[in-house]
Structures are given as structure tokens and as C-alpha cells.
Amino acid sequence: MTQWEDDFMRLVDSFVVETKDPKILEEISQLDRESRLLGISFYDMYCVVLQDLKGHQSLVAEFKTFMSLRKAKPVF
């Protein structure tokens, strides 16, 4: 696994754990179910969603906001 993949997975995990919005949590749950039905990893499915915005605009917007806030935080 590359460093980029590891960082992405940690960022997605943090987003999932810290998200409080029930609509976003439902979308995440839906993506998890779909990924299991397709036989792909949740992270692969998440990458697809980030690239194809149809039907998941609010999830992508929330994730982008989360990412920008994470980048703004100083690392200690």
C-alpha cells in the first residue's frame, strides 16, 4: 500500500467516525452496502463516489470541507 492510499484511508476513517449528520451517515452506510454487493473495498467505492458526483453531492461536499479543515489544523 502506498503512503497516499494509507493517508486516504485514515482520512476517510476519521470522516466516518466524526460525522454527526444522519443524512451523511446514511449515505456512508449505503456506500458500504453497495461496495459489499459489488465485492470491492469501501475505500475503492468511496474513490468512485468522489470522482462521480451523481447522487452523492452532499457527501462529497461534506468530505471536501472535512479535508480542508484537516489540512488547516497544525500537526503536533
C-alpha positions in Angstrom: 0.0 0.0 0.0 1.3 3.4 -0.9 1.6 6.3 1.6 -1.1 8.1 -0.3 -3.5 5.2 0.0 -2.8 4.9 3.7 -3.4 8.6 4.3 -6.6 8.5 2.2 -7.9 5.5 4.2 -7.1 7.3 7.5 -8.8 10.5 6.3 -12.0 8.6 5.3 -12.0 6.7 8.6 -11.7 9.9 10.5 -14.5 11.4 8.5 -16.8 8.5 9.1 -16.1 8.5 12.8 -16.5 12.2 13.3 -19.6 12.7 11.1 -22.7 13.5 13.0 -25.2 14.3 10.2 -27.7 11.5 9.9 -28.1 12.0 6.1 -24.4 11.7 5.6 -24.2 8.7 7.8 -27.0 7.0 5.8 -25.1 7.7 2.5 -22.0 6.2 4.0 -24.0 3.1 5.1 -25.4 2.9 1.6 -21.9 3.0 0.1 -20.8 0.3 2.4 -23.7 -2.0 1.4 -23.1 -1.3 -2.3 -19.4 -2.0 -2.0 -20.1 -5.4 -0.3 -22.6 -6.3 -3.0 -20.0 -5.4 -5.8 -17.2 -7.2 -4.0 -15.0 -4.2 -3.8 -13.5 -2.4 -0.8 -15.4 0.5 0.8 -12.4 2.8 0.0 -12.5 1.9 -3.7 -16.2 2.7 -3.7 -15.5 6.0 -1.9 -13.0 6.9 -4.6 -15.6 6.2 -7.3 -18.1 8.5 -5.5 -15.5 11.3 -5.1 -14.9 11.1 -8.9 -18.6 10.7 -10.0 -20.7 13.2 -8.1 -24.1 11.9 -9.3 -26.3 11.2 -6.3 -23.8 12.0 -3.6 -23.2 15.7 -3.8 -23.8 16.4 -0.1 -21.4 13.6 0.9 -18.7 14.8 -1.4 -19.2 18.4 -0.2 -19.0 17.4 3.4 -15.9 15.3 2.8 -14.2 18.2 0.9 -15.0 20.5 3.8 -13.6 18.0 6.3 -10.4 17.6 4.2 -9.8 21.3 4.1 -10.3 21.6 7.8 -7.9 18.8 8.4 -5.3 20.4 6.3 -5.7 23.7 8.2 -5.0 22.0 11.6 -1.5 22.1 12.8 0.1 18.8 13.3 1.8 18.3 16.7 
